[in-house]
Amino acid sequence: MPPLPATTDHAAQTPEGLARVLLRRWYVLVLAALVTAAACYPALRPAPRYQSSAVLVVKPPRTDNQPNQLTNLQPSLAMVSYAVVQRLRSPAGRAELRAAGVHGTYRLTPRNSGTSATPYYSIPTLQVEAEQPAPEDADRVVQTIIAVYGRHLDALQREQGVPATHLLTVDLVNRPGTVALPPNRTRALAGVGLLGTLTGVMAALWTERYATARRRRRPGPGPGPGSVPGPEVSAPHRTP
């Protein structure tokens, strides 16, 4: 009895077998290449993205000894600011921001007054960034985040019973400014090309496996018209 042909799974386990399968199903690869080329067009012309950024500062109350609030920025204020940031990063804080209209990509980053190797957060400044498809939307998201941040800072002080004359306040170091983000076409093309190549190879292997299974399910040829039937074998006759 001749051995059965190897299945597609076994044939594609070697580089030579995989190459033979891909050559047989070249039309699948061509179709995948055409679809990938069509998908590259949006990657070459991505939708515009804008980033708005603002820096706020937590200021202590004005006193007789420190009439200029910006000269009395203590490291403890940075801890208070970070406590508010932690609230906004919590699930409840993210839900509150969504309810206020904050969607898309946004970041709240405490300003580092040290180095990347030894971070040191002593100045109570916070950078708020937001990315949106329109510049006015990016500015609106940043302003909404600043407003929610201020409400949380006030709520935190009311919980601690801070008198009104000793409340910390929020001020902007710089107003929200919007810049257009440059598109990263190289990364987009690489991602689309990799996804298209993987999809084409998988589709070629699946097509080969389907064709092989269909050939095996096909019934074999019957006796030809000129074939001579063999002698019938009857059951042995049993005599009583």
N, C-alpha and C positions, 0 to 999 in steps of 0.2 A: 504494500500500500504506500503510495507516494506521500511524503510529509505535507502537512497543510501549510499554506503560505503564511508568513508572519503577519500579524495584525499591524495596523497603523501605529499603535502605541509602541510596539516593539521595534518597528522599523525606524521610528523617529527618535530612538534613544541614542543613536550615534550621529555625529555630524554629517556623515555621508548619507545616512538614511533620511535625515531632516532635509538635506539639500535636494535629494531625489523627490521627496514629497512636495517641496516648494516649487520645483521645476514642473512637476505634473500639474499643479494647481496654480500656474502662473497667472491665469485670468483673475483669480481671487485677489492676488497681490496687486494686480493692476487696478482693480476696482477699489481696493483699500487705499492705494496711492492717490487715485482721483478724489476720493472722499476727503483724504487728509489734506490735499492741496486746496480743496474748497474750504476746509475748516481753518486753513492758515490765513485766509483773507481777513477774518475778524481779528486775528492775532496781530496782523500788520497794521490794522487801523483800530486800536482799542478806544473805548469810550474815554473821554477826558476825565481826569480826577484832580481835585483841588484839595489842598490841605490848609486849614486855618490853625493858627497857633497864637496863644496868649500866655503870659506869665503873671500870676497873681502872688500877692504877699500877704501874710497874716501879720497885722500890726498890733502892738500893745496899746493900751489907752494913753492918752496924753497926760503927763504929770508935770508938776512944777520943776522937778529935777531934770526931766527929759521932755522938753517941749516939742522936740523933733522926734516923732515916733520912729522914723527910719534909723535913728541912731541907737535905738534900744531893742534891737533884734537879738533875742537870746536863743541859744540852742533849744531851750524847752519849748519855744514856740514852734520849732520844726517838728517836735514830737506831737504837739497838738494838731498841726496840719496833717501829719501822717495818720493820725487816728481818724480824722475825717475822711481821708483817702481810703482807709481800710473799710469804713462804712460804705462808701460808694462802690467799692469793689466786691462787696458781699452780694449774695443773691438778691436780698431785699433792696440793696442800693441800686443794682442793675435794673431791677424791675421798676423802681421809682424813676430812674432815668428814662427808661423806655416809655413809661406813662407820660413823662414830660415832653416826649418828642425826640429823644436822643436815639438815633439809629445809625447803623453803619459802624465804621472803625473809628474808635476814639481812644486816647491814652491820657492818663494822669501820671506824670512823672515828677517826683520831688527833685529839685535841682541839687546836684552834687557839688559841694564846695571843696571836695578833696580831689583824689585822682581815681582812675579806674581800678588801680590795684588796691588802694586803701580809701574806700568811699568815706566821706565825712559830711553828714547832713546837719549843718549848723545854722544855715540861713533859711528861714521859713518861706521859701518861694516854691511855687508849684507850676509846672508847665502843662498846659491843657492843649491837646491837639485833636483834630477831627478831620476825617477824609470824607468828602462827598462829591457827587458828580457835578455840582454847581457851586460856585464860590459863595453865593449868598446862603446856601444851605449849610456850608461848612462854618461860616461865621455864626449862624443861628444856633448850631449845635454847641459851639464853644461857649457862647453866651448863656445858653440853657444850663450847661454843666456848671459854669461859674455861679449862676443863681442858686442851683441846688446845693452846691458846695457851701455857699453862704448860709443857707437855711440850716444845713446840718451843723455848721459851726455855732450858730446861735442856739440850736437845740441842745448841743453838747454842753454849752455854758449854762443854759437854764437848768439842765439836769443836775449840775453841780452847785446851783444856787449862787452864781457869780452876780454881784451887784451890777446895776446898769452902768455905773460910772467906771467899772473896771472891765468892761467887755472888750474882747478882741474883735477887730474888724478886718474886713477883706478889702484890699485895694489892688488895682492893676498896675504892674510895672510897665507893661506895654499893652496897647489895645490889640484886639485880634487882627492879624494880618494874613492874607490868603496868597498862596503861591500855587502855580500849576505844577503837578507832579509829572516828571518825564516818564513816558511809558517804557517798560523794559521789554522791547520786542524780541530780543535774543532769548530770554527765558521763556517767553510765550511760545516762540517757534520751536524751541527745544522740547517743551512739554507736549505740544500738539504732535510733533514728529515722532516722539517716543511712543505716545499713546496710539497713533496711527499704525506704526510698525508692529507693535504688540498685537493690536486688533487684527491686522492683516495676517500675521503668522498663525494666530489662534483660529481665525476663520478658515485658513487653508488646511490646517490639521483637522478641524471639524469636518470640512467637506470631504477630505480623504477618508476619514473614518466612516462617514455616512455612506460614501460610495462603496467601500469595502464591505460593510454590513449588508448593503442592498444586493451586492453580487452573491454573497453567501446564502441569502434567503431565496435567491432565484432557483427554481427546481432544475435538476439536471435533464439532459435530453433523453427521450424515450427510445424504444427500439425502432430502427429504420424501416422503411417500407419493404425493403428486400431481404430483411433478416428472416432466418428460418427459426420458428419456435422450437425450443427444446422439448424433449420427451416429458410428458407429464408423469409425475411421481405420485402414484396412488398409495393409499394406505394399505398395508398388508392385509390380505384376506384371511380371516380366521375361520377355520373349519370347526364345526362343532365336534 
